[in-house]
Amino acid sequence: MNIKHILLLPGVLALTLAAVPFMPASAQGQTAPNQANPPKWGMNRLNLTDSQKTQMQQIRQNTKSEINAYLQSQGITVPQGQNPREAMRSLNLSEAQKAQLKAIYQKGKQQVQAILTTEQKAMMQERRGKMKDRGQQRRQPGQAPVQSGI
């Protein structure tokens, strides 16, 4: 074997190892968070039973299907591959359409509330309050950024 090839091997190995953190998640054998495992938005902290998890997943799927059906009935196509919030903002919906979507979301929220215990509801309410406070702090000009516990 040529000495040049032997000296080249550690360099190639070092470059390969250095490039791994910069590869997309799908190339590293992992799925993106919004594909196979949708974000649980704090639901894992509620100590849900398996039955509740299954019901939550069904409610989420039904809500999503209902929203898509409504938008299709209005002749609206949602851009794919985009953050769902950004995609919805880009649609330029009328106030009536926004109200209808809000009603669909509210129905799903009520269904979720119906399957939670009072303890789980209290935990969820507390978490929402904290998130709301953080959002308000971020919107106030001149405030120091909120420290995230990371």
C-alpha positions in Angstrom: 0.0 0.0 0.0 1.2 3.4 -0.9 2.3 5.7 2.0 0.1 8.5 0.6 -3.0 6.4 1.0 -2.0 5.5 4.6 -1.6 9.2 5.4 -4.9 10.1 3.7 -7.0 7.6 5.7 -6.9 9.6 9.0 -7.8 12.8 7.2 -10.8 11.2 5.5 -11.9 9.7 8.8 -11.6 13.0 10.6 -13.6 14.8 7.9 -16.3 12.2 8.0 -16.7 12.4 11.7 -16.7 16.2 11.6 -19.4 16.2 9.0 -21.9 14.0 10.8 -23.4 16.7 13.1 -24.1 18.8 10.0 -26.0 16.1 8.1 -29.8 16.3 7.9 -31.6 14.1 10.5 -32.9 11.8 7.7 -29.4 11.2 6.5 -28.3 10.2 10.0 -31.0 7.5 10.2 -33.3 9.6 12.3 -36.7 10.9 11.4 -37.5 14.6 11.6 -39.6 15.5 14.7 -42.8 16.3 12.7 -42.8 13.1 10.7 -42.9 9.8 12.5 -43.1 11.2 16.0 -45.3 14.3 16.2 -44.4 16.7 19.0 -46.2 15.8 22.2 -46.3 19.5 23.3 -45.8 18.6 26.9 -48.4 15.8 26.9 -45.8 13.3 28.1 -45.6 15.3 31.4 -49.3 14.6 32.1 -48.7 10.9 32.8 -51.3 9.8 30.3 -52.5 6.2 30.3 -52.1 4.2 27.1 -55.9 4.6 26.5 -55.6 8.4 26.9 -52.6 8.5 24.5 -54.6 6.5 21.9 -57.6 8.8 22.3 -55.4 11.9 22.1 -53.8 10.6 18.9 -57.3 10.0 17.4 -58.5 13.4 18.4 -55.5 15.1 16.8 -55.9 13.1 13.6 -59.7 13.8 13.5 -59.1 17.5 14.0 -56.4 17.6 11.3 -58.7 15.8 8.9 -61.6 18.1 9.7 -59.4 21.1 9.1 -58.1 19.7 5.8 -61.7 18.9 4.7 -62.9 22.4 5.5 -60.0 24.0 3.7 -60.6 21.8 0.6 -64.2 22.7 0.6 -63.2 26.4 0.5 -60.8 25.7 -2.4 -57.7 26.3 -0.3 -54.6 24.3 -0.6 -52.1 24.2 2.3 -48.5 24.5 1.3 -46.6 21.3 2.2 -43.2 21.0 3.9 -43.7 24.2 5.8 -44.2 24.9 9.5 -48.0 24.4 10.1 -48.3 27.8 11.7 -46.5 29.6 9.0 -48.5 27.7 6.4 -51.8 28.8 8.0 -50.6 32.4 8.2 -49.7 32.4 4.5 -53.2 31.4 3.5 -54.7 34.9 4.0 -58.0 33.5 5.3 -61.1 35.6 5.8 -62.5 36.3 9.3 -65.3 33.8 8.7 -62.8 31.1 7.7 -60.6 31.9 10.7 -63.7 31.6 12.9 -64.6 28.2 11.4 -61.1 26.9 12.0 -61.1 28.2 15.5 -64.3 26.3 16.1 -62.7 23.1 14.9 -59.7 23.6 17.1 -62.0 24.4 20.1 -64.0 21.2 19.5 -60.7 19.2 19.6 -59.7 21.0 22.7 -63.0 20.1 24.4 -62.6 16.5 23.4 -59.1 16.5 24.9 -60.4 18.0 28.1 -63.1 15.4 28.3 -60.5 12.5 28.5 -58.2 14.1 31.1 -58.5 13.7 34.9 -58.9 16.8 37.0 -55.3 16.4 38.1 -54.1 16.3 34.5 -56.3 19.3 33.6 -54.8 21.3 36.4 -51.3 20.4 35.2 -52.2 21.3 31.6 -53.7 24.7 32.7 -50.5 25.4 34.7 -48.3 24.7 31.8 -50.4 26.9 29.5 -50.2 29.7 32.0 -46.4 29.4 32.0 -46.2 29.4 28.2 -48.5 32.4 28.0 -46.3 34.3 30.5 -43.2 33.5 28.5 -44.8 34.7 25.3 -45.8 38.0 26.9 -42.3 38.5 28.3 -40.8 37.9 24.8 -43.2 40.5 23.2 -42.3 43.3 25.7 -39.7 45.6 24.2 -36.6 46.4 26.3 -36.9 43.2 28.4 -34.1 40.8 28.8 -34.7 37.5 27.0 -36.2 34.7 29.1 -33.7 32.1 30.1 -34.7 28.6 29.0 -33.4 26.1 31.5 -31.1 24.5 28.9 
